[in-house]
Amino acid sequence: MALNVVVEDIKNGFLLNGNKQVEDIFKQLANGLVLKDGFNAFGCCQGGQFLYVDCPVIAW
């Protein structure tokens, strides 16, 4: 992974609005070939908090 991508990822983890982060991830999931039809998810720790948001591609 390129250093600038790592730095940008770390910066966004602290400074990017949480809603924007969730929106970006939902777009990536919806456009991915493997997960586009939905998936089941299990979240641990802080990552699980984002699963409570109404993700249109999670197979509840």
PQR file of N, CA, C, O and H, with PARSE charges and radii, in Angstrom:
ATOM      1  N   MET A   1       0.850  -1.170   0.000 -0.4000 1.5000
ATOM      2  CA  MET A   1       0.000   0.000   0.000 -0.0000 2.0000
ATOM      3  C   MET A   1       0.894   1.232   0.000  0.5500 1.7000
ATOM      4  O   MET A   1       1.884   1.290   0.729 -0.5500 1.4000
ATOM      5  N   ALA A   2       0.548   2.193  -0.804 -0.4000 1.5000
ATOM      6  CA  ALA A   2       1.352   3.409  -0.912 -0.0000 2.0000
ATOM      7  C   ALA A   2       1.278   4.210   0.383  0.5500 1.7000
ATOM      8  O   ALA A   2       0.240   4.249   1.044 -0.5500 1.4000
ATOM      9  H   ALA A   2      -0.256   2.146  -1.396  0.4000 1.0000
ATOM     10  N   LEU A   3       2.377   4.841   0.730 -0.4000 1.5000
ATOM     11  CA  LEU A   3       2.453   5.604   1.974 -0.0000 2.0000
ATOM     12  C   LEU A   3       1.397   6.695   2.038  0.5500 1.7000
ATOM     13  O   LEU A   3       0.803   6.917   3.093 -0.5500 1.4000
ATOM     14  H   LEU A   3       3.220   4.809   0.192  0.4000 1.0000
ATOM     15  N   ASN A   4       1.155   7.382   0.922 -0.4000 1.5000
ATOM     16  CA  ASN A   4       0.155   8.458   0.950 -0.0000 2.0000
ATOM     17  C   ASN A   4      -1.247   7.917   1.233  0.5500 1.7000
ATOM     18  O   ASN A   4      -2.061   8.609   1.846 -0.5500 1.4000
ATOM     19  H   ASN A   4       1.638   7.202   0.065  0.4000 1.0000
ATOM     20  N   VAL A   5      -1.538   6.697   0.796 -0.4000 1.5000
ATOM     21  CA  VAL A   5      -2.838   6.084   1.071 -0.0000 2.0000
ATOM     22  C   VAL A   5      -2.943   5.753   2.556  0.5500 1.7000
ATOM     23  O   VAL A   5      -3.993   5.964   3.163 -0.5500 1.4000
ATOM     24  H   VAL A   5      -0.877   6.136   0.298  0.4000 1.0000
ATOM     25  N   VAL A   6      -1.878   5.244   3.140 -0.4000 1.5000
ATOM     26  CA  VAL A   6      -1.867   4.912   4.564 -0.0000 2.0000
ATOM     27  C   VAL A   6      -2.056   6.176   5.395  0.5500 1.7000
ATOM     28  O   VAL A   6      -2.857   6.197   6.330 -0.5500 1.4000
ATOM     29  H   VAL A   6      -1.025   5.073   2.647  0.4000 1.0000
ATOM     30  N   VAL A   7      -1.323   7.218   5.057 -0.4000 1.5000
ATOM     31  CA  VAL A   7      -1.434   8.484   5.795 -0.0000 2.0000
ATOM     32  C   VAL A   7      -2.846   9.049   5.672  0.5500 1.7000
ATOM     33  O   VAL A   7      -3.421   9.506   6.659 -0.5500 1.4000
ATOM     34  H   VAL A   7      -0.672   7.201   4.298  0.4000 1.0000
ATOM     35  N   GLU A   8      -3.401   9.018   4.471 -0.4000 1.5000
ATOM     36  CA  GLU A   8      -4.762   9.519   4.252 -0.0000 2.0000
ATOM     37  C   GLU A   8      -5.772   8.699   5.046  0.5500 1.7000
ATOM     38  O   GLU A   8      -6.701   9.265   5.622 -0.5500 1.4000
ATOM     39  H   GLU A   8      -2.933   8.647   3.669  0.4000 1.0000
ATOM     40  N   ASP A   9      -5.610   7.387   5.090 -0.4000 1.5000
ATOM     41  CA  ASP A   9      -6.509   6.520   5.837 -0.0000 2.0000
ATOM     42  C   ASP A   9      -6.455   6.830   7.330  0.5500 1.7000
ATOM     43  O   ASP A   9      -7.494   6.915   7.985 -0.5500 1.4000
ATOM     44  H   ASP A   9      -4.855   6.927   4.622  0.4000 1.0000
ATOM     45  N   ILE A  10      -5.263   6.997   7.863 -0.4000 1.5000
ATOM     46  CA  ILE A  10      -5.115   7.322   9.287 -0.0000 2.0000
ATOM     47  C   ILE A  10      -5.746   8.680   9.582  0.5500 1.7000
ATOM     48  O   ILE A  10      -6.468   8.833  10.568 -0.5500 1.4000
ATOM     49  H   ILE A  10      -4.419   6.928   7.331  0.4000 1.0000
ATOM     50  N   LYS A  11      -5.476   9.652   8.736 -0.4000 1.5000
ATOM     51  CA  LYS A  11      -6.037  10.995   8.918 -0.0000 2.0000
ATOM     52  C   LYS A  11      -7.566  10.949   8.896  0.5500 1.7000
ATOM     53  O   LYS A  11      -8.220  11.546   9.751 -0.5500 1.4000
ATOM     54  H   LYS A  11      -4.890   9.528   7.936  0.4000 1.0000
ATOM     55  N   ASN A  12      -8.131  10.244   7.921 -0.4000 1.5000
ATOM     56  CA  ASN A  12      -9.585  10.151   7.819 -0.0000 2.0000
ATOM     57  C   ASN A  12     -10.192   9.425   9.010  0.5500 1.7000
ATOM     58  O   ASN A  12     -11.309   9.737   9.421 -0.5500 1.4000
ATOM     59  H   ASN A  12      -7.599   9.759   7.226  0.4000 1.0000
ATOM     60  N   GLY A  13      -9.468   8.461   9.568 -0.4000 1.5000
ATOM     61  CA  GLY A  13      -9.963   7.747  10.737 -0.0000 2.0000
ATOM     62  C   GLY A  13     -10.207   8.656  11.926  0.5500 1.7000
ATOM     63  O   GLY A  13     -11.075   8.381  12.755 -0.5500 1.4000
ATOM     64  H   GLY A  13      -8.560   8.208   9.234  0.4000 1.0000
ATOM     65  N   PHE A  14      -9.455   9.723  12.012 -0.4000 1.5000
ATOM     66  CA  PHE A  14      -9.607  10.670  13.115 -0.0000 2.0000
ATOM     67  C   PHE A  14     -10.449  11.890  12.751  0.5500 1.7000
ATOM     68  O   PHE A  14     -11.174  12.412  13.598 -0.5500 1.4000
ATOM     69  H   PHE A  14      -8.750   9.946  11.339  0.4000 1.0000
ATOM     70  N   LEU A  15     -10.365  12.347  11.515 -0.4000 1.5000
ATOM     71  CA  LEU A  15     -10.931  13.649  11.171 -0.0000 2.0000
ATOM     72  C   LEU A  15     -12.161  13.606  10.272  0.5500 1.7000
ATOM     73  O   LEU A  15     -12.956  14.545  10.285 -0.5500 1.4000
ATOM     74  H   LEU A  15      -9.776  11.923  10.827  0.4000 1.0000
ATOM     75  N   LEU A  16     -12.338  12.542   9.492 -0.4000 1.5000
ATOM     76  CA  LEU A  16     -13.467  12.493   8.559 -0.0000 2.0000
ATOM     77  C   LEU A  16     -14.761  12.234   9.323  0.5500 1.7000
ATOM     78  O   LEU A  16     -14.798  11.398  10.226 -0.5500 1.4000
ATOM     79  H   LEU A  16     -11.692  11.779   9.481  0.4000 1.0000
ATOM     80  N   ASN A  17     -15.801  12.940   8.964 -0.4000 1.5000
ATOM     81  CA  ASN A  17     -17.105  12.777   9.590 -0.0000 2.0000
ATOM     82  C   ASN A  17     -17.532  11.311   9.534  0.5500 1.7000
ATOM     83  O   ASN A  17     -17.418  10.666   8.492 -0.5500 1.4000
ATOM     84  H   ASN A  17     -15.771  13.619   8.231  0.4000 1.0000
ATOM     85  N   GLY A  18     -18.022  10.790  10.654 -0.4000 1.5000
ATOM     86  CA  GLY A  18     -18.425   9.385  10.732 -0.0000 2.0000
ATOM     87  C   GLY A  18     -19.505   9.017   9.736  0.5500 1.7000
ATOM     88  O   GLY A  18     -19.469   7.928   9.164 -0.5500 1.4000
ATOM     89  H   GLY A  18     -18.115  11.314  11.500  0.4000 1.0000
ATOM     90  N   ASN A  19     -20.464   9.902   9.518 -0.4000 1.5000
ATOM     91  CA  ASN A  19     -21.521   9.635   8.543 -0.0000 2.0000
ATOM     92  C   ASN A  19     -20.955   9.507   7.137  0.5500 1.7000
ATOM     93  O   ASN A  19     -21.418   8.683   6.347 -0.5500 1.4000
ATOM     94  H   ASN A  19     -20.493  10.787   9.984  0.4000 1.0000
ATOM     95  N   LYS A  20     -19.958  10.320   6.827 -0.4000 1.5000
ATOM     96  CA  LYS A  20     -19.309  10.253   5.512 -0.0000 2.0000
ATOM     97  C   LYS A  20     -18.563   8.933   5.364  0.5500 1.7000
ATOM     98  O   LYS A  20     -18.583   8.323   4.295 -0.5500 1.4000
ATOM     99  H   LYS A  20     -19.582  10.989   7.468  0.4000 1.0000
ATOM    100  N   GLN A  21     -17.900   8.489   6.437 -0.4000 1.5000
ATOM    101  CA  GLN A  21     -17.188   7.214   6.396 -0.0000 2.0000
ATOM    102  C   GLN A  21     -18.154   6.066   6.126  0.5500 1.7000
ATOM    103  O   GLN A  21     -17.881   5.200   5.295 -0.5500 1.4000
ATOM    104  H   GLN A  21     -17.884   8.984   7.305  0.4000 1.0000
ATOM    105  N   VAL A  22     -19.288   6.063   6.834 -0.4000 1.5000
ATOM    106  CA  VAL A  22     -20.286   5.007   6.652 -0.0000 2.0000
ATOM    107  C   VAL A  22     -20.847   5.050   5.236  0.5500 1.7000
ATOM    108  O   VAL A  22     -20.997   4.006   4.602 -0.5500 1.4000
ATOM    109  H   VAL A  22     -19.510   6.767   7.509  0.4000 1.0000
ATOM    110  N   GLU A  23     -21.156   6.235   4.736 -0.4000 1.5000
ATOM    111  CA  GLU A  23     -21.675   6.374   3.371 -0.0000 2.0000
ATOM    112  C   GLU A  23     -20.683   5.827   2.345  0.5500 1.7000
ATOM    113  O   GLU A  23     -21.072   5.123   1.412 -0.5500 1.4000
ATOM    114  H   GLU A  23     -21.034   7.083   5.251  0.4000 1.0000
ATOM    115  N   ASP A  24     -19.409   6.150   2.520 -0.4000 1.5000
ATOM    116  CA  ASP A  24     -18.375   5.668   1.596 -0.0000 2.0000
ATOM    117  C   ASP A  24     -18.281   4.142   1.616  0.5500 1.7000
ATOM    118  O   ASP A  24     -18.158   3.511   0.566 -0.5500 1.4000
ATOM    119  H   ASP A  24     -19.093   6.722   3.278  0.4000 1.0000
ATOM    120  N   ILE A  25     -18.338   3.559   2.796 -0.4000 1.5000
ATOM    121  CA  ILE A  25     -18.262   2.097   2.913 -0.0000 2.0000
ATOM    122  C   ILE A  25     -19.484   1.447   2.274  0.5500 1.7000
ATOM    123  O   ILE A  25     -19.349   0.445   1.571 -0.5500 1.4000
ATOM    124  H   ILE A  25     -18.438   4.071   3.649  0.4000 1.0000
ATOM    125  N   PHE A  26     -20.678   2.001   2.506 -0.4000 1.5000
ATOM    126  CA  PHE A  26     -21.884   1.432   1.903 -0.0000 2.0000
ATOM    127  C   PHE A  26     -21.789   1.443   0.385  0.5500 1.7000
ATOM    128  O   PHE A  26     -22.209   0.489  -0.271 -0.5500 1.4000
ATOM    129  H   PHE A  26     -20.788   2.815   3.076  0.4000 1.0000
ATOM    130  N   LYS A  27     -21.241   2.517  -0.178 -0.4000 1.5000
ATOM    131  CA  LYS A  27     -21.068   2.588  -1.632 -0.0000 2.0000
ATOM    132  C   LYS A  27     -20.104   1.511  -2.117  0.5500 1.7000
ATOM    133  O   LYS A  27     -20.342   0.871  -3.141 -0.5500 1.4000
ATOM    134  H   LYS A  27     -20.900   3.292   0.355  0.4000 1.0000
ATOM    135  N   GLN A  28     -19.008   1.313  -1.373 -0.4000 1.5000
ATOM    136  CA  GLN A  28     -18.038   0.282  -1.752 -0.0000 2.0000
ATOM    137  C   GLN A  28     -18.670  -1.105  -1.681  0.5500 1.7000
ATOM    138  O   GLN A  28     -18.441  -1.936  -2.560 -0.5500 1.4000
ATOM    139  H   GLN A  28     -18.815   1.833  -0.541  0.4000 1.0000
ATOM    140  N   LEU A  29     -19.460  -1.358  -0.643 -0.4000 1.5000
ATOM    141  CA  LEU A  29     -20.106  -2.664  -0.502 -0.0000 2.0000
ATOM    142  C   LEU A  29     -21.125  -2.897  -1.610  0.5500 1.7000
ATOM    143  O   LEU A  29     -21.202  -3.994  -2.163 -0.5500 1.4000
ATOM    144  H   LEU A  29     -19.645  -0.682   0.070  0.4000 1.0000
ATOM    145  N   ALA A  30     -21.901  -1.879  -1.936 -0.4000 1.5000
ATOM    146  CA  ALA A  30     -22.933  -2.015  -2.964 -0.0000 2.0000
ATOM    147  C   ALA A  30     -22.333  -2.238  -4.345  0.5500 1.7000
ATOM    148  O   ALA A  30     -22.950  -2.892  -5.185 -0.5500 1.4000
ATOM    149  H   ALA A  30     -21.839  -0.988  -1.488  0.4000 1.0000
ATOM    150  N   ASN A  31     -21.148  -1.708  -4.590 -0.4000 1.5000
ATOM    151  CA  ASN A  31     -20.520  -1.827  -5.903 -0.0000 2.0000
ATOM    152  C   ASN A  31     -19.586  -3.024  -6.024  0.5500 1.7000
ATOM    153  O   ASN A  31     -19.111  -3.324  -7.119 -0.5500 1.4000
ATOM    154  H   ASN A  31     -20.647  -1.177  -3.907  0.4000 1.0000
ATOM    155  N   GLY A  32     -19.319  -3.703  -4.934 -0.4000 1.5000
ATOM    156  CA  GLY A  32     -18.432  -4.861  -4.974 -0.0000 2.0000
ATOM    157  C   GLY A  32     -19.138  -6.071  -5.558  0.5500 1.7000
ATOM    158  O   GLY A  32     -20.315  -6.291  -5.274 -0.5500 1.4000
ATOM    159  H   GLY A  32     -19.705  -3.460  -4.045  0.4000 1.0000
ATOM    160  N   LEU A  33     -18.456  -6.847  -6.356 -0.4000 1.5000
ATOM    161  CA  LEU A  33     -19.075  -8.007  -7.001 -0.0000 2.0000
ATOM    162  C   LEU A  33     -19.425  -9.107  -6.012  0.5500 1.7000
ATOM    163  O   LEU A  33     -20.460  -9.757  -6.157 -0.5500 1.4000
ATOM    164  H   LEU A  33     -17.500  -6.668  -6.587  0.4000 1.0000
ATOM    165  N   VAL A  34     -18.592  -9.327  -5.023 -0.4000 1.5000
ATOM    166  CA  VAL A  34     -18.800 -10.437  -4.090 -0.0000 2.0000
ATOM    167  C   VAL A  34     -19.933 -10.145  -3.110  0.5500 1.7000
ATOM    168  O   VAL A  34     -20.708 -11.046  -2.790 -0.5500 1.4000
ATOM    169  H   VAL A  34     -17.751  -8.799  -4.905  0.4000 1.0000
ATOM    170  N   LEU A  35     -20.048  -8.915  -2.629 -0.4000 1.5000
ATOM    171  CA  LEU A  35     -21.009  -8.596  -1.578 -0.0000 2.0000
ATOM    172  C   LEU A  35     -22.224  -7.809  -2.059  0.5500 1.7000
ATOM    173  O   LEU A  35     -23.046  -7.399  -1.240 -0.5500 1.4000
ATOM    174  H   LEU A  35     -19.418  -8.183  -2.889  0.4000 1.0000
ATOM    175  N   LYS A  36     -22.360  -7.590  -3.358 -0.4000 1.5000
ATOM    176  CA  LYS A  36     -23.410  -6.715  -3.875 -0.0000 2.0000
ATOM    177  C   LYS A  36     -24.824  -7.213  -3.589  0.5500 1.7000
ATOM    178  O   LYS A  36     -25.751  -6.405  -3.524 -0.5500 1.4000
ATOM    179  H   LYS A  36     -21.692  -7.923  -4.024  0.4000 1.0000
ATOM    180  N   ASP A  37     -25.015  -8.527  -3.416 -0.4000 1.5000
ATOM    181  CA  ASP A  37     -26.347  -9.076  -3.170 -0.0000 2.0000
ATOM    182  C   ASP A  37     -26.677  -9.185  -1.692  0.5500 1.7000
ATOM    183  O   ASP A  37     -27.706  -9.752  -1.325 -0.5500 1.4000
ATOM    184  H   ASP A  37     -24.262  -9.183  -3.469  0.4000 1.0000
ATOM    185  N   GLY A  38     -25.814  -8.647  -0.844 -0.4000 1.5000
ATOM    186  CA  GLY A  38     -26.054  -8.678   0.598 -0.0000 2.0000
ATOM    187  C   GLY A  38     -25.091  -9.612   1.298  0.5500 1.7000
ATOM    188  O   GLY A  38     -24.411 -10.417   0.662 -0.5500 1.4000
ATOM    189  H   GLY A  38     -24.978  -8.187  -1.142  0.4000 1.0000
ATOM    190  N   PHE A  39     -25.043  -9.497   2.597 -0.4000 1.5000
ATOM    191  CA  PHE A  39     -24.151 -10.316   3.403 -0.0000 2.0000
ATOM    192  C   PHE A  39     -24.609 -10.270   4.848  0.5500 1.7000
ATOM    193  O   PHE A  39     -25.348  -9.370   5.246 -0.5500 1.4000
ATOM    194  H   PHE A  39     -25.596  -8.843   3.114  0.4000 1.0000
ATOM    195  N   ASN A  40     -24.175 -11.226   5.616 -0.4000 1.5000
ATOM    196  CA  ASN A  40     -24.389 -11.229   7.051 -0.0000 2.0000
ATOM    197  C   ASN A  40     -23.123 -10.703   7.696  0.5500 1.7000
ATOM    198  O   ASN A  40     -22.022 -10.963   7.213 -0.5500 1.4000
ATOM    199  H   ASN A  40     -23.574 -11.957   5.292  0.4000 1.0000
ATOM    200  N   ALA A  41     -23.273  -9.970   8.776 -0.4000 1.5000
ATOM    201  CA  ALA A  41     -22.103  -9.359   9.395 -0.0000 2.0000
ATOM    202  C   ALA A  41     -22.147  -9.522  10.903  0.5500 1.7000
ATOM    203  O   ALA A  41     -23.214  -9.578  11.514 -0.5500 1.4000
ATOM    204  H   ALA A  41     -24.168  -9.759   9.168  0.4000 1.0000
ATOM    205  N   PHE A  42     -20.981  -9.594  11.474 -0.4000 1.5000
ATOM    206  CA  PHE A  42     -20.820  -9.648  12.921 -0.0000 2.0000
ATOM    207  C   PHE A  42     -19.797  -8.594  13.294  0.5500 1.7000
ATOM    208  O   PHE A  42     -18.658  -8.646  12.830 -0.5500 1.4000
ATOM    209  H   PHE A  42     -20.114  -9.549  10.978  0.4000 1.0000
ATOM    210  N   GLY A  43     -20.181  -7.646  14.116 -0.4000 1.5000
ATOM    211  CA  GLY A  43     -19.259  -6.566  14.472 -0.0000 2.0000
ATOM    212  C   GLY A  43     -18.812  -6.666  15.913  0.5500 1.7000
ATOM    213  O   GLY A  43     -19.613  -6.945  16.805 -0.5500 1.4000
ATOM    214  H   GLY A  43     -21.106  -7.604  14.493  0.4000 1.0000
ATOM    215  N   CYS A  44     -17.562  -6.444  16.133 -0.4000 1.5000
ATOM    216  CA  CYS A  44     -16.994  -6.432  17.477 -0.0000 2.0000
ATOM    217  C   CYS A  44     -16.478  -5.035  17.793  0.5500 1.7000
ATOM    218  O   CYS A  44     -16.029  -4.314  16.902 -0.5500 1.4000
ATOM    219  H   CYS A  44     -16.911  -6.217  15.408  0.4000 1.0000
ATOM    220  N   CYS A  45     -16.543  -4.668  19.034 -0.4000 1.5000
ATOM    221  CA  CYS A  45     -15.958  -3.410  19.502 -0.0000 2.0000
ATOM    222  C   CYS A  45     -16.582  -2.237  18.746  0.5500 1.7000
ATOM    223  O   CYS A  45     -17.775  -2.270  18.443 -0.5500 1.4000
ATOM    224  H   CYS A  45     -16.907  -5.254  19.758  0.4000 1.0000
ATOM    225  N   GLN A  46     -15.811  -1.220  18.442 -0.4000 1.5000
ATOM    226  CA  GLN A  46     -16.354  -0.023  17.809 -0.0000 2.0000
ATOM    227  C   GLN A  46     -16.855  -0.281  16.391  0.5500 1.7000
ATOM    228  O   GLN A  46     -17.795   0.377  15.947 -0.5500 1.4000
ATOM    229  H   GLN A  46     -14.842  -1.193  18.689  0.4000 1.0000
ATOM    230  N   GLY A  47     -16.257  -1.211  15.681 -0.4000 1.5000
ATOM    231  CA  GLY A  47     -16.692  -1.494  14.320 -0.0000 2.0000
ATOM    232  C   GLY A  47     -18.135  -1.960  14.252  0.5500 1.7000
ATOM    233  O   GLY A  47     -18.823  -1.706  13.264 -0.5500 1.4000
ATOM    234  H   GLY A  47     -15.493  -1.746  16.041  0.4000 1.0000
ATOM    235  N   GLY A  48     -18.596  -2.634  15.283 -0.4000 1.5000
ATOM    236  CA  GLY A  48     -19.966  -3.102  15.318 -0.0000 2.0000
ATOM    237  C   GLY A  48     -20.984  -1.986  15.398  0.5500 1.7000
ATOM    238  O   GLY A  48     -22.137  -2.172  15.008 -0.5500 1.4000
ATOM    239  H   GLY A  48     -18.037  -2.840  16.086  0.4000 1.0000
ATOM    240  N   GLN A  49     -20.581  -0.831  15.895 -0.4000 1.5000
ATOM    241  CA  GLN A  49     -21.507   0.298  16.001 -0.0000 2.0000
ATOM    242  C   GLN A  49     -22.030   0.706  14.635  0.5500 1.7000
ATOM    243  O   GLN A  49     -23.186   1.112  14.509 -0.5500 1.4000
ATOM    244  H   GLN A  49     -19.644  -0.679  16.211  0.4000 1.0000
ATOM    245  N   PHE A  50     -21.191   0.604  13.611 -0.4000 1.5000
ATOM    246  CA  PHE A  50     -21.617   1.015  12.280 -0.0000 2.0000
ATOM    247  C   PHE A  50     -22.612   0.035  11.674  0.5500 1.7000
ATOM    248  O   PHE A  50     -23.322   0.390  10.733 -0.5500 1.4000
ATOM    249  H   PHE A  50     -20.253   0.274  13.713  0.4000 1.0000
ATOM    250  N   LEU A  51     -22.682  -1.188  12.189 -0.4000 1.5000
ATOM    251  CA  LEU A  51     -23.648  -2.153  11.667 -0.0000 2.0000
ATOM    252  C   LEU A  51     -25.072  -1.787  12.063  0.5500 1.7000
ATOM    253  O   LEU A  51     -26.029  -2.237  11.433 -0.5500 1.4000
ATOM    254  H   LEU A  51     -22.105  -1.477  12.953  0.4000 1.0000
ATOM    255  N   TYR A  52     -25.216  -0.978  13.098 -0.4000 1.5000
ATOM    256  CA  TYR A  52     -26.548  -0.573  13.527 -0.0000 2.0000
ATOM    257  C   TYR A  52     -27.168   0.456  12.592  0.5500 1.7000
ATOM    258  O   TYR A  52     -28.383   0.654  12.602 -0.5500 1.4000
ATOM    259  H   TYR A  52     -24.439  -0.612  13.610  0.4000 1.0000
ATOM    260  N   VAL A  53     -26.349   1.103  11.793 -0.4000 1.5000
ATOM    261  CA  VAL A  53     -26.853   2.050  10.804 -0.0000 2.0000
ATOM    262  C   VAL A  53     -27.557   1.231   9.729  0.5500 1.7000
ATOM    263  O   VAL A  53     -27.143   0.109   9.438 -0.5500 1.4000
ATOM    264  H   VAL A  53     -25.362   0.942  11.785  0.4000 1.0000
ATOM    265  N   ASP A  54     -28.584   1.761   9.155 -0.4000 1.5000
ATOM    266  CA  ASP A  54     -29.376   1.025   8.165 -0.0000 2.0000
ATOM    267  C   ASP A  54     -28.608   0.878   6.858  0.5500 1.7000
ATOM    268  O   ASP A  54     -28.721   1.712   5.960 -0.5500 1.4000
ATOM    269  H   ASP A  54     -28.920   2.673   9.392  0.4000 1.0000
ATOM    270  N   CYS A  55     -27.833  -0.183   6.766 -0.4000 1.5000
ATOM    271  CA  CYS A  55     -27.050  -0.460   5.563 -0.0000 2.0000
ATOM    272  C   CYS A  55     -27.923  -1.215   4.570  0.5500 1.7000
ATOM    273  O   CYS A  55     -28.419  -2.296   4.891 -0.5500 1.4000
ATOM    274  H   CYS A  55     -27.741  -0.861   7.496  0.4000 1.0000
ATOM    275  N   PRO A  56     -28.121  -0.675   3.380 -0.5600 1.5000
ATOM    276  CA  PRO A  56     -29.022  -1.316   2.423  0.2800 2.0000
ATOM    277  C   PRO A  56     -28.514  -2.640   1.862  0.5500 1.7000
ATOM    278  O   PRO A  56     -29.288  -3.372   1.245 -0.5500 1.4000
ATOM    279  N   VAL A  57     -27.237  -2.971   2.057 -0.4000 1.5000
ATOM    280  CA  VAL A  57     -26.728  -4.211   1.480 -0.0000 2.0000
ATOM    281  C   VAL A  57     -26.476  -5.302   2.510  0.5500 1.7000
ATOM    282  O   VAL A  57     -26.015  -6.385   2.149 -0.5500 1.4000
ATOM    283  H   VAL A  57     -26.609  -2.377   2.558  0.4000 1.0000
ATOM    284  N   ILE A  58     -26.764  -5.047   3.781 -0.4000 1.5000
ATOM    285  CA  ILE A  58     -26.625  -6.105   4.785 -0.0000 2.0000
ATOM    286  C   ILE A  58     -27.889  -6.949   4.756  0.5500 1.7000
ATOM    287  O   ILE A  58     -28.996  -6.412   4.807 -0.5500 1.4000
ATOM    288  H   ILE A  58     -27.138  -4.167   4.074  0.4000 1.0000
ATOM    289  N   ALA A  59     -27.734  -8.257   4.675 -0.4000 1.5000
ATOM    290  CA  ALA A  59     -28.877  -9.170   4.673 -0.0000 2.0000
ATOM    291  C   ALA A  59     -29.313  -9.412   6.114  0.5500 1.7000
ATOM    292  O   ALA A  59     -28.831 -10.343   6.759 -0.5500 1.4000
ATOM    293  H   ALA A  59     -26.835  -8.692   4.634  0.4000 1.0000
ATOM    294  N   TRP A  60     -30.210  -8.590   6.617 -0.4000 1.5000
ATOM    295  CA  TRP A  60     -30.668  -8.738   7.996 -0.0000 2.0000
ATOM    296  C   TRP A  60     -31.518  -9.960   8.053  0.5500 1.7000
ATOM    297  O   TRP A  60     -32.031 -10.307   9.117 -0.5500 1.4000
ATOM    298  H   TRP A  60     -30.601  -7.834   6.093  0.4000 1.0000
TER
END
